[in-house]
Amino acid sequence: MSKPRIADPKAIKAFGLTQIYTPRDDPTIDIVFVHGLNGHPHDSWTSKTTDCFWPTDLLPDVLASLRPRILTYGYNANVTAFTDGASRDSVVSHAETLASNLAANRNLRDCSERPIIFICHSLGGLIVKRALIYSRSLSSEKTEHLRSVYVSTFGILFLGTPHNGSDIAKWGLLLHNICNAVLPKKFMEASPQLVKALRTNNETLQHINSLFVDIMGRFHIYFFHETRSTDVRGTREVIVDEHSAAPYMEGVERAGIEADHSHMCKFDDDNAAGYEVVAEAILRYSRQAPSVITERWAEEKKARTQEKKAKAREIYDARIDDPANRSMPDLNRTGRDSYLLPAPEVAVTLRDYEIEEPPV
């Protein structure tokens, strides 16, 4: 019997998806980690004290019977991604790339309908939100493979992600505080233009949260907030406060983690503060997800079939109603290619455009 495969930390790609844990039998769930500003797909989740990389060192033991496939996603998380909407590394660009990468990874392994659980830290949560908004918006037959990410997503754990409302000024202050917490002091002091951008150029982030409210009821969501302050230029501050990171919303779970903003996503061991509540949520979601996502895919396929039937009916009705078709010459007698239209004696019916129902 084959053993589970765990990726060498040195093999984890800085950009894109890396499969860091593969069970020995067919997986039943995909768990995807997404880091935040100035983060890294390995280091953001690794304890600086014990070097514990909990997505592979701890989590597989909790989920062993459920056969998870665990992935981590990396992207160029420099600060311009969250300040300049026109940047090649903007939130929107990163989100679309995440959706495309994940859809491709799953299509290649013939597991597009497998449930997904996202675990994201800080502003990485905005990347995940935007990816799901993007995936949901795609309904064309040519892009419906990308919609699979939205259909398959069951749960999201947000660790220190800001869920502010529409106050742009507060967004600017919040982003500035996050940068102070995760970027070198010298970098901030040498970048006055960055400080200005942080305070004014954040309409994109505001818009993402507004759009996500419309679809968040579809997912199981857990908000986690930091309970310890961070040393920012000689003062202690809570970077993303409880009100922003864990607002009270119907049907949403919330909890604090006894750590500061940068360390709330790192666990020294399975006794670390906050680990058990995070691990239990992932375990519970992993148990609940398969039956729910199977049902959602049945509904999705039914809706797609009905849409194709409606389009076929439109084509049929338009053809019947077109006056040109009533006086169409007999192409068989004029020497034109006979395959362009059915022979005169063959009646065209809606059955010619029927779409086969998918098996359930």
Residue pairs with C-beta under 8 A, 6 or more apart in sequence:
1 24
2 24
3 24
4 21
4 22
4 23
4 24
4 60
5 21
5 22
6 20
6 21
6 56
6 60
7 18
7 19
7 20
7 21
7 56
9 42
9 46
9 53
11 18
12 18
12 20
12 41
12 42
12 72
12 74
13 41
13 74
14 40
14 41
14 74
15 74
15 75
15 76
16 73
16 74
16 75
16 101
17 32
17 71
17 72
17 73
17 101
17 102
17 105
18 41
18 71
18 72
18 73
18 74
19 69
19 70
19 71
19 105
20 55
20 56
20 70
20 71
20 72
21 55
21 56
21 59
21 60
21 68
21 69
21 70
22 69
23 60
23 64
23 67
23 68
23 69
25 67
26 67
27 67
27 68
27 69
27 111
27 114
28 66
28 67
28 68
28 114
28 115
28 286
28 290
29 63
29 66
29 67
29 68
29 69
29 114
29 115
29 116
29 117
29 286
29 289
29 290
30 68
30 69
30 70
30 71
30 106
30 111
30 114
30 115
30 116
30 117
30 152
31 55
31 59
31 63
31 68
31 69
31 70
31 71
31 116
31 117
31 119
31 282
31 286
32 71
32 72
32 73
32 102
32 116
32 117
32 118
32 119
33 41
33 45
33 55
33 70
33 71
33 72
33 73
33 119
33 120
34 72
34 73
34 98
34 118
34 119
34 120
34 121
34 124
34 125
34 127
34 128
35 41
35 44
35 45
35 72
35 73
35 74
35 77
35 120
35 121
35 122
35 124
35 265
36 44
36 77
36 120
36 121
36 122
36 123
36 124
36 125
36 160
36 161
36 178
36 182
37 77
37 79
37 81
37 82
37 122
37 123
37 124
37 178
37 179
37 182
37 183
38 77
38 78
38 79
38 182
38 183
39 77
39 121
39 122
39 124
39 182
40 74
41 72
41 73
41 74
42 53
42 72
44 121
44 265
44 266
45 53
45 54
45 55
45 72
45 121
45 265
45 266
46 52
46 53
46 54
46 266
47 53
47 54
47 266
47 267
47 268
47 269
47 272
48 266
49 268
50 268
50 269
52 58
52 266
52 267
52 268
52 269
54 266
54 267
54 275
55 70
55 72
56 70
58 267
58 269
58 270
58 275
58 279
59 68
59 70
59 279
59 282
60 68
60 70
62 279
62 282
62 283
63 282
63 283
63 286
66 283
66 286
66 287
68 286
69 114
71 105
73 98
73 101
73 102
75 81
75 89
75 94
75 97
75 98
75 127
76 89
76 94
77 123
77 124
78 89
79 179
79 183
79 194
79 198
80 87
80 89
80 90
81 87
81 89
81 90
81 91
81 94
82 91
82 123
82 126
82 175
82 202
82 205
83 175
83 194
83 197
83 198
83 201
83 202
84 90
84 197
84 201
85 91
85 92
85 201
85 203
85 204
87 93
90 204
91 126
91 127
91 130
91 204
91 205
91 208
92 130
92 134
92 204
94 127
94 130
95 127
95 128
95 129
95 130
95 131
95 133
95 134
96 131
96 134
98 127
98 128
98 131
99 131
99 132
99 134
99 135
99 146
99 149
100 146
102 116
102 131
102 149
103 112
103 135
103 145
103 146
103 148
103 149
106 112
106 114
106 148
106 152
107 145
107 148
112 145
112 148
112 152
113 148
113 151
113 152
113 293
113 294
113 297
114 152
114 293
115 152
115 153
115 154
115 286
115 289
115 290
115 292
115 293
116 149
116 152
116 153
116 154
117 153
117 154
117 155
117 156
117 157
117 282
117 285
117 286
117 289
118 128
118 153
118 155
118 156
118 157
119 156
119 157
119 159
119 278
119 282
120 127
120 128
120 156
120 157
120 158
120 159
120 161
121 159
121 160
121 161
121 264
121 265
122 159
122 160
122 161
122 162
122 178
122 240
122 261
122 265
123 161
123 162
123 178
124 161
125 156
125 158
125 159
125 161
125 162
126 161
126 162
126 205
126 208
126 209
128 156
129 208
129 209
129 211
129 212
130 208
131 149
132 149
132 150
132 153
132 212
132 215
132 219
133 208
133 211
133 212
133 215
134 146
135 146
135 147
135 148
135 149
135 150
136 147
136 150
136 215
138 144
138 146
138 147
139 147
139 307
144 304
147 300
150 215
151 293
151 296
151 297
151 300
152 293
152 296
152 297
153 219
154 219
154 220
154 285
154 288
154 289
154 292
154 293
155 219
155 220
155 221
155 222
155 281
155 285
155 289
156 219
156 220
156 221
156 222
157 221
157 222
157 224
157 278
157 281
157 282
158 221
158 222
158 223
158 224
158 245
159 224
159 257
159 264
159 265
159 278
160 224
160 225
160 226
160 239
160 240
160 245
160 261
160 264
160 265
161 223
161 240
161 245
162 171
162 174
162 240
162 244
162 245
163 209
163 223
163 244
163 245
163 247
164 170
164 171
164 174
164 206
164 209
164 244
165 206
165 209
166 206
166 210
168 200
168 202
168 203
168 206
169 199
171 202
171 205
171 206
172 198
172 199
172 200
172 202
173 199
174 239
174 240
174 244
175 198
175 199
175 202
175 205
176 195
176 198
176 199
177 232
177 237
177 239
177 240
178 239
178 240
178 261
179 188
179 194
179 198
180 188
180 232
180 233
181 230
181 232
181 239
181 260
181 261
181 262
182 261
182 262
185 233
188 194
188 195
216 249
216 252
217 251
220 285
220 288
221 249
221 251
221 252
221 253
222 252
222 253
222 254
222 255
222 281
223 245
223 246
223 247
223 249
223 252
223 253
223 254
223 255
224 245
224 246
224 254
224 255
224 256
224 257
224 264
224 274
224 278
225 240
225 241
225 242
225 245
225 246
225 254
225 255
225 256
225 257
226 238
226 239
226 240
226 245
226 256
226 257
226 259
226 260
226 261
226 264
227 238
227 256
227 257
227 258
227 259
228 238
228 258
228 259
228 260
228 263
229 236
229 237
229 238
229 260
230 236
230 237
230 238
230 239
230 260
230 261
230 262
232 239
238 261
239 260
239 261
240 261
242 256
246 254
246 255
246 256
248 254
253 281
255 274
255 277
256 274
257 264
257 273
257 274
257 277
257 278
258 273
258 274
259 266
259 273
259 274
264 274
267 274
267 275
267 278
269 275
270 276
270 279
298 360
301 358
301 360
302 358
305 355
305 357
305 358
308 355
309 354
309 355
312 350
312 353
312 354
312 355
313 350
313 353
315 353
316 348
316 350
316 352
316 353
319 325
319 348
320 348
328 341
330 344
331 337
331 338
331 340
331 341
332 338
332 343
332 344
342 348
